[in-house]
Amino acid sequence: MNRREALQRVALILGGTVIGANLFLEGCTRSATKDVQALFEAKTTDLLGDLAEAILPATATPGAKEAGVGSFIPVMVRDCYTEKQQKAFLDGLGSLDDKSKEVKGKPFLELSAEDRTAVAAALDKEANEFNKKQAEDQKDIREKNREKQNELYNYVDNDPPHWFTMFKQLTLTGFFNSELGCTKALRYVKIPGKFDGNLPYKKGDKAFA
């Protein structure tokens, strides 16, 4: 599976575009700011892996943390996100413990796996509400200022979505672009045969990598 196929799969799952997709496809590399560089610290990549695991936990197949998603995310944030997107991501990650205490009364790392999943679900709900309102506001601004479309693009359309939306996209992209994701969670055929568009499907069959 190549980068474009990975992004198409993630976009299909999420029902929208993947933030930073163009730069991901181009293989862009940027120098990290001090704040972004902190994402590469072991304790932070471990936290990112734990949060990603709350989205894609290990079951009969490996979870996001074992697939190395915690180490993948900092690279993507550094290389593929704009400064505005990076700030939104970092600010959001910094508020994780506040949300965790609000939902379950403890910092995220002190929670059980079940409670971490509950926090992730609460963040996902918050993100959906945030993104829906943002889309409505953007539409309203564009409709009221049709003569200034180009000027408004950078101001409105480039506003980052909720940080957890970006995190969820990176988790899915990292997992399904990893060796474990391709070979364990999906059906991996090392030497595929001909394409059969009418292959019988049985309930529970994995998608092909």
N, C-alpha and C positions, 0 to 999 in steps of 0.2 A: 504494500500500500504506500502510495506517495503522499506528499504534503497536501496536494489539492484534494485527493480522495478523502483524506482524514478530515479536512475542513468541511467538505461537503457532507460527510456523515454526521459531524457534530452539529452543523447548521440545521440538518434535517431533524435531529433529536430535539434541538432547542427551539425550532420553529422560527429562526431568524438568522441574521448575519453574525459572524464571529468577529469580535473586536480585534483589530490588528492583523486581520487575515492577509491583506496585501503584502505587508512587510514580512509576514511569516513565509509567504510563497517566494518572496524575493531573497530571503535569507539575509535580511538586513542585520547589521551588528552595530551597536552603539556603545559608547563608554557609559558606565553607570554613575549616577549621582551618588553622593554619600548615603542618602536615604535608601535608594534602590539597592546599593551594594550591601546594605544590612540584611537584605532578603537572602543573601548567599551564606549567612552565618549558620552554623550547624543547628543551633537551637531554633532558628526561624524556619529552615527547610523541614525540620522535624515537625514543627507546628503546622506548616502548610500541608505536609503529608497526612497529619492527623485529621485536619479539616477535610481534606480531599477524601480520606477514608470514610468520613461520615456521609459523603455523597455516594461513593462507590466502595462499599465495604467488601471484605473478603467473604465469599460464600463457598460454593463448590469450585470457584475460580478465584485467582488472586485479586486483592483489592488495589485501590489506587496507590496506597503508600508503598506496597511491595513493588509496584510497577515503576516506582521512582518519580511519581508526579511531583512530590515535594521539591525535588531538585530541578525539575523541568520548568516549573512556574517562574522562578526568578529570572531565568534566561529569557523567557517570553516577555515578561514585564519590561526587562531592560532593553531587549532588541526590537520589540514590535509595538510597544505602547508609546503614545505621545506623552509629553510632560503632564498634560492635564489628566490623562488617563492614569498615569503612574501615581499622581497625587491622590486621585480618587481611590485607587486600589490601596495605597499605603494608609490613607486615613481610615478607610473601612476596616482593614486588617487590624489597625490599632484600636478599633472600637469593639473587637470581637469579644473580649472579656466582659465588657459592659453589657453586651447583648446576652452573653451566656449567663451572667448574674441575674439579668432581668427575667430570663426564661426558666433557668434552673437553680439560681441562687449561688452558683459557684463559678470560678474562672474555668475556661474551657478545658484546660488540661487536667483539671481535677474531676471532671465528669466521667461517668461510665460511657461505654460505647452507645448505649441506648439513648442517654441524655444528650450526647453530642449530636446524634441524628435528629433529635428534637430541636436543638438549636439551629442546625442546618435547615430544617424545615421552616422554622420561624424566619430565618434570614431569607429563604427563598420566597416566602410569602411577602415579606417586606420589599424585596427586590421587584417582584411582579407589580406591586402597587406603585412603587416609585417609578418604574419604567413606563407604566401605563399613563400616569399623570404627566410624565415628561413628554411622552409622545403627543398627548392632547395639547399640552402647552406649546410644543413646537409647531404643531399643525395650526393652532390659533394664531401664532406670531406670523407664520408664513402667509396665511390667508389675509391677514390685515396689512401685510407689507409686500404685496406681490411685485411691486416695482423695484424692490431691493433684494431680489432673490440671491444674487451672487454675494452681496455684502452680508446677508444673513446666514449663509451656509456655514462659515467658520464659527459664527457665534452660536448658532442653534444646533445644527446637525452634528457638530463635532463634540457636543456636550457628552461626557461619559455616562454610560448607564450606571445603575447601582453596582457597587464594587463586588457584591456577591454574584452578580450575573457574569462579570468578567472572570471571577474565580471559578465558577461552575463551567464556563466555556473552556478555560485552561485545563481544568481537571479532566474533562471528557476528551479534549484534544490530546493531552499528554497520555492518557490511559490507552486510547484506541490507536495512538501512534507509537506505542511501546511494544517491545517484543512480547511481553506477557499478555498485553491486551490483544494483540493480533493472533497469538498462537494458543492462548488458553480461553479467553472470553469469546473469541470468534472462531469460525471454522477455517483453519489454515491448511492450504494444500500447497506443498512445496513446489511441485511440478504440476500445475493445473492442466487439465485437458481442454477440450473444446468448450465453448460457451453454449450452455443449454438454457434458453429463456423459458422453458416449460418444465423445469425440474420439479418433481413432486415435493410438496412441503408438508412436513408433519409438525404438529404442535410441539413447541419446545426446541425445534431446530435452531441452531445458531446461524447468524448471518455470516457470509464468507468474508475473510480478510482479503 
